[in-house]
Amino acid sequence: MLGNNITLRTVVHDPSITESPFLGIHPFNLPGVGQVSFGTYGDIHVDTLCLTVAAMALILGTAIIVRPSLTATKAGGAGQHFFEMYYEFIEDLTHSQMGHVYKTFMPLIGAMFIFILIGNFIGIAPWQVLQALPNWPKMADGELFEVAAPTTDFNVTMAMAAISLLTYLGSGFWAHGTHYFKVWMSPMVVIEIMDLIIRPATLALRLMIVITADELLRASAILMVPMLVPTGVMAFEMFIALIQAFVFTLLTTIYIGLTVSHE
């Protein structure tokens, strides 16, 4: 339920690729660090990449299918109503926190929310039951391939948090120009530096830990009561997946809003 964390070196056996300075390394160089639940630091997880691409393909594929039916002159179909509701939701969220500059950041906030939501949803299906099928894919060592939400991988959640952080910093210079340097030359600079560490860390860890706990809960429910109870657990997971996508996006919006309105 938490993915196999299939590293690049188990799929690609070319040392010139897997042993390059940017791939497959342990930057902290501590014994056993790569065995913790966050996965192997510095390694590329092939299963996570596949599931991330699947999430993006689902989002883009849906948009491509619905787009021809969109209309500005008459009532559209169910797809248009859904996209209009989603647009209004993101518009209200960004406008309330960022003011008149909200349209600049709407595409990023909208993409962030839907990607995290779909990524969370990918892990909710009862994959543990489907793994009993005879044709379920296996890895080279015979172990079953596990489908999990890509947001259970710290590499994904930290990457999303890094995007949030870079946007948060970039928006400050975009909105205030060189005057934003005053923040880093004030007596409060220590607090600002702590924010640069704490904010992305809490964003990444909160999302990863909550979604991981949800997948563990479902796995336990399927093993103990394989019929009715897991259905209720999956419904609860969908609610949590929605809330976590909203919390991550809301906090990112708040951080950007504080920066662009900073005096």
C-alpha positions as a Python dict, from the first residue, in 0.01 Angstrom:
ca = {
    (1, 'M'): (0, 0, 0),
    (2, 'L'): (295, 233, 41),
    (3, 'G'): (469, 153, -284),
    (4, 'N'): (784, -48, -344),
    (5, 'N'): (1013, 252, -384),
    (6, 'I'): (1168, 89, -689),
    (7, 'T'): (1496, 272, -731),
    (8, 'L'): (1648, 359, -1066),
    (9, 'R'): (1944, 126, -1011),
    (10, 'T'): (1713, -177, -989),
    (11, 'V'): (1571, -100, -1334),
    (12, 'V'): (1867, 57, -1512),
    (13, 'H'): (2192, -134, -1476),
    (14, 'D'): (2416, 123, -1637),
    (15, 'P'): (2658, 263, -1372),
    (16, 'S'): (2722, 572, -1584),
    (17, 'I'): (2360, 669, -1517),
    (18, 'T'): (2287, 533, -1171),
    (19, 'E'): (2617, 648, -1020),
    (20, 'S'): (2617, 998, -1167),
    (21, 'P'): (2668, 1289, -922),
    (22, 'F'): (2299, 1381, -944),
    (23, 'L'): (2131, 1039, -933),
    (24, 'G'): (2126, 756, -684),
    (25, 'I'): (2335, 921, -412),
    (26, 'H'): (2289, 960, -38),
    (27, 'P'): (2364, 1329, 27),
    (28, 'F'): (2356, 1284, 402),
    (29, 'N'): (2593, 986, 385),
    (30, 'L'): (2454, 828, 703),
    (31, 'P'): (2436, 447, 752),
    (32, 'G'): (2084, 317, 711),
    (33, 'V'): (1935, 654, 618),
    (34, 'G'): (1799, 509, 296),
    (35, 'Q'): (1591, 250, 481),
    (36, 'V'): (1358, 487, 666),
    (37, 'S'): (998, 534, 562),
    (38, 'F'): (1076, 844, 358),
    (39, 'G'): (1249, 624, 100),
    (40, 'T'): (1608, 636, -15),
    (41, 'Y'): (1733, 993, -12),
    (42, 'G'): (1881, 1088, -346),
    (43, 'D'): (1741, 785, -531),
    (44, 'I'): (1488, 813, -812),
    (45, 'H'): (1182, 598, -737),
    (46, 'V'): (1060, 460, -1068),
    (47, 'D'): (720, 351, -933),
    (48, 'T'): (656, 698, -794),
    (49, 'L'): (747, 851, -1130),
    (50, 'C'): (507, 615, -1310),
    (51, 'L'): (220, 695, -1073),
    (52, 'T'): (295, 1068, -1092),
    (53, 'V'): (287, 1052, -1471),
    (54, 'A'): (-40, 856, -1447),
    (55, 'A'): (-192, 1132, -1232),
    (56, 'M'): (-83, 1401, -1478),
    (57, 'A'): (-203, 1197, -1776),
    (58, 'L'): (-545, 1152, -1612),
    (59, 'I'): (-575, 1527, -1550),
    (60, 'L'): (-461, 1629, -1898),
    (61, 'G'): (-661, 1352, -2067),
    (62, 'T'): (-980, 1462, -1893),
    (63, 'A'): (-917, 1823, -1995),
    (64, 'I'): (-856, 1723, -2357),
    (65, 'I'): (-1178, 1521, -2367),
    (66, 'V'): (-1394, 1790, -2205),
    (67, 'R'): (-1245, 2094, -2381),
    (68, 'P'): (-1425, 2051, -2719),
    (69, 'S'): (-1762, 2056, -2542),
    (70, 'L'): (-1695, 2384, -2357),
    (71, 'T'): (-1900, 2681, -2472),
    (72, 'A'): (-1931, 3048, -2382),
    (73, 'T'): (-2265, 3114, -2554),
    (74, 'K'): (-2498, 2849, -2413),
    (75, 'A'): (-2527, 2602, -2128),
    (76, 'G'): (-2260, 2337, -2140),
    (77, 'G'): (-2261, 1977, -2027),
    (78, 'A'): (-2170, 1821, -1696),
    (79, 'G'): (-1800, 1859, -1772),
    (80, 'Q'): (-1834, 2233, -1819),
    (81, 'H'): (-2031, 2271, -1496),
    (82, 'F'): (-1760, 2085, -1309),
    (83, 'F'): (-1479, 2297, -1456),
    (84, 'E'): (-1671, 2617, -1388),
    (85, 'M'): (-1723, 2515, -1026),
    (86, 'Y'): (-1354, 2432, -997),
    (87, 'Y'): (-1252, 2762, -1157),
    (88, 'E'): (-1476, 2958, -920),
    (89, 'F'): (-1338, 2766, -623),
    (90, 'I'): (-976, 2847, -714),
    (91, 'E'): (-1069, 3206, -802),
    (92, 'D'): (-1237, 3263, -465),
    (93, 'L'): (-947, 3099, -280),
    (94, 'T'): (-676, 3304, -450),
    (95, 'H'): (-867, 3634, -461),
    (96, 'S'): (-944, 3620, -88),
    (97, 'Q'): (-576, 3579, 1),
    (98, 'M'): (-391, 3769, -274),
    (99, 'G'): (-615, 4057, -369),
    (100, 'H'): (-598, 4210, -715),
    (101, 'V'): (-290, 4010, -825),
    (102, 'Y'): (-463, 3675, -778),
    (103, 'K'): (-494, 3593, -1149),
    (104, 'T'): (-117, 3574, -1181),
    (105, 'F'): (-104, 3278, -942),
    (106, 'M'): (-435, 3107, -1025),
    (107, 'P'): (-288, 2859, -1278),
    (108, 'L'): (-24, 2740, -1030),
    (109, 'I'): (-266, 2710, -738),
    (110, 'G'): (-525, 2532, -954),
    (111, 'A'): (-267, 2286, -1091),
    (112, 'M'): (-126, 2223, -744),
    (113, 'F'): (-465, 2142, -594),
    (114, 'I'): (-585, 1908, -868),
    (115, 'F'): (-251, 1724, -890),
    (116, 'I'): (-235, 1660, -515),
    (117, 'L'): (-601, 1556, -510),
    (118, 'I'): (-569, 1308, -799),
    (119, 'G'): (-239, 1182, -658),
    (120, 'N'): (-411, 1116, -325),
    (121, 'F'): (-704, 944, -496),
    (122, 'I'): (-479, 705, -690),
    (123, 'G'): (-391, 519, -372),
    (124, 'I'): (-749, 483, -248),
    (125, 'A'): (-863, 198, -472),
    (126, 'P'): (-851, -150, -310),
    (127, 'W'): (-530, -241, -488),
    (128, 'Q'): (-447, -503, -225),
    (129, 'V'): (-751, -704, -337),
    (130, 'L'): (-669, -660, -706),
    (131, 'Q'): (-317, -787, -647),
    (132, 'A'): (-464, -1135, -612),
    (133, 'L'): (-535, -1136, -987),
    (134, 'P'): (-306, -1377, -1177),
    (135, 'N'): (-192, -1117, -1429),
    (136, 'W'): (-102, -850, -1176),
    (137, 'P'): (244, -709, -1265),
    (138, 'K'): (543, -832, -1072),
    (139, 'M'): (893, -701, -1028),
    (140, 'A'): (1213, -880, -1123),
    (141, 'D'): (1241, -1047, -780),
    (142, 'G'): (884, -1181, -802),
    (143, 'E'): (739, -930, -555),
    (144, 'L'): (402, -783, -649),
    (145, 'F'): (400, -427, -777),
    (146, 'E'): (222, -205, -524),
    (147, 'V'): (13, 92, -632),
    (148, 'A'): (20, 377, -383),
    (149, 'A'): (-53, 746, -382),
    (150, 'P'): (257, 927, -509),
    (151, 'T'): (204, 1167, -219),
    (152, 'T'): (319, 895, 21),
    (153, 'D'): (668, 946, -122),
    (154, 'F'): (862, 1222, 55),
    (155, 'N'): (1035, 1304, -275),
    (156, 'V'): (701, 1413, -423),
    (157, 'T'): (569, 1608, -125),
    (158, 'M'): (902, 1784, -74),
    (159, 'A'): (913, 1875, -444),
    (160, 'M'): (566, 2028, -414),
    (161, 'A'): (676, 2214, -102),
    (162, 'A'): (985, 2340, -288),
    (163, 'I'): (760, 2479, -562),
    (164, 'S'): (556, 2652, -293),
    (165, 'L'): (870, 2797, -134),
    (166, 'L'): (1022, 2921, -462),
    (167, 'T'): (692, 3082, -561),
    (168, 'Y'): (666, 3238, -216),
    (169, 'L'): (1013, 3392, -250),
    (170, 'G'): (976, 3485, -616),
    (171, 'S'): (643, 3658, -557),
    (172, 'G'): (809, 3886, -303),
    (173, 'F'): (1062, 4015, -556),
    (174, 'W'): (795, 4024, -827),
    (175, 'A'): (563, 4239, -614),
    (176, 'H'): (818, 4465, -441),
    (177, 'G'): (1133, 4449, -650),
    (178, 'T'): (1457, 4527, -472),
    (179, 'H'): (1264, 4665, -173),
    (180, 'Y'): (1200, 4303, -77),
    (181, 'F'): (1566, 4283, 26),
    (182, 'K'): (1474, 4493, 329),
    (183, 'V'): (1310, 4186, 480),
    (184, 'W'): (1645, 4005, 472),
    (185, 'M'): (1837, 4297, 617),
    (186, 'S'): (1610, 4360, 916),
    (187, 'P'): (1655, 4231, 1274),
    (188, 'M'): (1377, 3979, 1193),
    (189, 'V'): (1593, 3802, 935),
    (190, 'V'): (1641, 3503, 1167),
    (191, 'I'): (1265, 3448, 1176),
    (192, 'E'): (1248, 3476, 798),
    (193, 'I'): (1522, 3214, 760),
    (194, 'M'): (1341, 2983, 1000),
    (195, 'D'): (1027, 3026, 790),
    (196, 'L'): (1220, 2913, 484),
    (197, 'I'): (1293, 2585, 662),
    (198, 'I'): (977, 2529, 866),
    (199, 'R'): (714, 2614, 605),
    (200, 'P'): (820, 2371, 330),
    (201, 'A'): (908, 2102, 586),
    (202, 'T'): (564, 2115, 749),
    (203, 'L'): (390, 2123, 411),
    (204, 'A'): (577, 1815, 288),
    (205, 'L'): (561, 1613, 610),
    (206, 'R'): (195, 1684, 684),
    (207, 'L'): (80, 1567, 342),
    (208, 'M'): (302, 1260, 334),
    (209, 'I'): (230, 1143, 690),
    (210, 'V'): (-148, 1186, 670),
    (211, 'I'): (-186, 1010, 335),
    (212, 'T'): (50, 733, 447),
    (213, 'A'): (-154, 684, 766),
    (214, 'D'): (-472, 662, 558),
    (215, 'E'): (-324, 392, 336),
    (216, 'L'): (-210, 194, 640),
    (217, 'L'): (-560, 222, 787),
    (218, 'R'): (-719, 88, 467),
    (219, 'A'): (-466, -193, 439),
    (220, 'S'): (-546, -302, 795),
    (221, 'A'): (-921, -282, 731),
    (222, 'I'): (-894, -494, 416),
    (223, 'L'): (-694, -760, 599),
    (224, 'M'): (-929, -774, 900),
    (225, 'V'): (-1268, -730, 733),
    (226, 'P'): (-1228, -768, 357),
    (227, 'M'): (-1582, -665, 255),
    (228, 'L'): (-1798, -393, 413),
    (229, 'V'): (-1569, -202, 649),
    (230, 'P'): (-1303, -110, 387),
    (231, 'T'): (-1575, 67, 186),
    (232, 'G'): (-1637, 304, 475),
    (233, 'V'): (-1264, 350, 525),
    (234, 'M'): (-1220, 435, 156),
    (235, 'A'): (-1497, 696, 178),
    (236, 'F'): (-1319, 847, 479),
    (237, 'E'): (-992, 841, 284),
    (238, 'M'): (-1149, 1034, -2),
    (239, 'F'): (-1257, 1301, 244),
    (240, 'I'): (-908, 1318, 396),
    (241, 'A'): (-750, 1328, 48),
    (242, 'L'): (-968, 1628, -38),
    (243, 'I'): (-892, 1805, 289),
    (244, 'Q'): (-516, 1752, 258),
    (245, 'A'): (-512, 1883, -100),
    (246, 'F'): (-707, 2187, 19),
    (247, 'V'): (-483, 2248, 323),
    (248, 'F'): (-163, 2228, 117),
    (249, 'T'): (-303, 2463, -147),
    (250, 'L'): (-456, 2702, 107),
    (251, 'L'): (-130, 2738, 300),
    (252, 'T'): (62, 2800, -23),
    (253, 'T'): (-192, 3065, -117),
    (254, 'I'): (-164, 3228, 225),
    (255, 'Y'): (216, 3234, 208),
    (256, 'I'): (210, 3400, -135),
    (257, 'G'): (-61, 3641, -24),
    (258, 'L'): (145, 3750, 277),
    (259, 'T'): (444, 3811, 53),
    (260, 'V'): (273, 4014, -217),
    (261, 'S'): (96, 4231, 41),
    (262, 'H'): (406, 4272, 262),
    (263, 'E'): (491, 4633, 339),
}
